[in-house]
Amino acid sequence: MSDNQHDLAHEFPEHKEKIHDLKVSDNHFRKLFDEYHDLNKRIHRSEQRIDLLSNEEEESLKVERVRIKDELFSMLEK
């Protein structure tokens, strides 16, 4: 996924160490991180036309990705 500019390391480079620490120490953060990663992968595969999704499905995934990213960011800022 290193070619995907929406992974959290690219989104929040200033929080790279804290992302790692929270993935190890906070189960809720880890769960959200995994959900974000899975959504990101699905969106990327759809954009590359590897998996075909309707526009509505893809947009719905993007909305959910933003929601999760906002929650993750909030946790990183604490």
C-alpha positions in Angstrom: 0.0 0.0 0.0 3.0 2.3 -0.1 1.8 3.8 -3.4 -1.4 4.9 -1.8 -1.3 8.5 -0.6 -4.2 8.0 1.8 -2.4 5.7 4.2 -2.0 7.2 7.7 1.7 7.6 7.4 1.2 9.9 4.5 -1.9 11.6 6.0 -0.2 12.3 9.4 3.6 12.1 9.0 4.1 14.1 12.1 2.3 11.4 14.1 4.1 8.4 12.8 5.5 7.4 16.1 2.3 8.0 18.0 0.4 5.9 15.4 2.7 3.0 16.1 2.4 3.5 19.9 -1.4 3.6 19.8 -1.7 0.6 17.5 0.2 -1.4 20.2 -1.4 0.1 23.3 -5.0 1.0 22.4 -7.4 -1.7 21.2 -10.0 0.9 19.9 -7.3 2.8 18.0 -6.1 -0.5 16.5 -9.6 -1.5 15.4 -10.2 1.9 13.8 -6.7 1.8 12.2 -7.5 -1.7 10.7 -10.9 -0.5 9.5 -9.3 2.5 7.9 -6.7 0.4 6.2 -9.3 -2.1 4.9 -11.5 0.7 3.5 -8.5 2.4 2.0 -7.5 -0.8 0.2 -11.0 -1.3 -1.1 -11.2 2.2 -2.4 -7.8 2.0 -4.0 -8.7 -1.3 -5.7 -11.9 0.3 -7.0 -10.1 3.3 -8.3 -7.6 1.0 -10.1 -10.6 -0.9 -11.6 -9.3 -4.1 -9.9 -12.7 -4.4 -8.1 -15.7 -2.9 -9.7 -18.0 -0.9 -7.4 -20.8 1.5 -8.3 -20.1 5.2 -7.8 -22.5 5.2 -4.9 -20.6 2.3 -3.2 -17.3 3.9 -3.7 -18.5 7.3 -2.4 -20.0 5.6 0.6 -16.7 4.0 1.4 -14.9 7.3 1.0 -17.3 9.0 3.4 -16.7 6.2 6.0 -12.9 6.5 5.5 -13.1 10.3 6.2 -15.2 9.6 9.4 -12.7 7.1 10.7 -9.8 9.3 9.7 -11.3 12.2 11.7 -11.7 9.9 14.8 -8.2 8.6 14.5 -6.9 12.2 14.2 -8.8 13.2 17.2 -7.2 10.4 19.2 -3.7 11.4 17.9 -4.2 14.9 19.0 -5.0 14.0 22.6 
